[in-house]
Amino acid sequence: MVLTIRGQNDPEGNFLWKDALVDAGIMAGSTFFTALGAMMAAGRISLYEVAVCGVAAGGQFFVWLAIKRGLRPKEG
């Protein structure tokens, strides 16, 4: 299941990294384009502003991945 707050495990108890990476990528893309839209509304866009949006998206990717993975016991 994609875009859940918690990550999922397969029937053997292994963490499903593929789903977590897809979810993190979706959230990072959303962050990138939202930040880019805000920068465009504020004025002219240069490479600096695009880099700022990229940093925000990268941070969001890893934060979301950390939330998905969490610290939880192996199921199974």
ChimeraX attribute file (.defattr): number of C-alpha atoms within 10 A of each C-alpha:
attribute: neighborCount
match mode: 1-to-1
recipient: residues
	/A:1	9
	/A:2	15
	/A:3	14
	/A:4	11
	/A:5	12
	/A:6	15
	/A:7	22
	/A:8	19
	/A:9	15
	/A:10	10
	/A:11	9
	/A:12	9
	/A:13	12
	/A:14	12
	/A:15	17
	/A:16	15
	/A:17	15
	/A:18	10
	/A:19	18
	/A:20	25
	/A:21	18
	/A:22	15
	/A:23	22
	/A:24	25
	/A:25	19
	/A:26	18
	/A:27	20
	/A:28	24
	/A:29	19
	/A:30	14
	/A:31	21
	/A:32	22
	/A:33	15
	/A:34	14
	/A:35	19
	/A:36	19
	/A:37	13
	/A:38	12
	/A:39	17
	/A:40	13
	/A:41	10
	/A:42	9
	/A:43	8
	/A:44	8
	/A:45	13
	/A:46	10
	/A:47	8
	/A:48	9
	/A:49	15
	/A:50	16
	/A:51	13
	/A:52	15
	/A:53	23
	/A:54	19
	/A:55	15
	/A:56	16
	/A:57	24
	/A:58	19
	/A:59	14
	/A:60	21
	/A:61	21
	/A:62	16
	/A:63	15
	/A:64	22
	/A:65	21
	/A:66	15
	/A:67	14
	/A:68	23
	/A:69	17
	/A:70	11
	/A:71	8
	/A:72	7
	/A:73	7
	/A:74	10
	/A:75	12
	/A:76	9
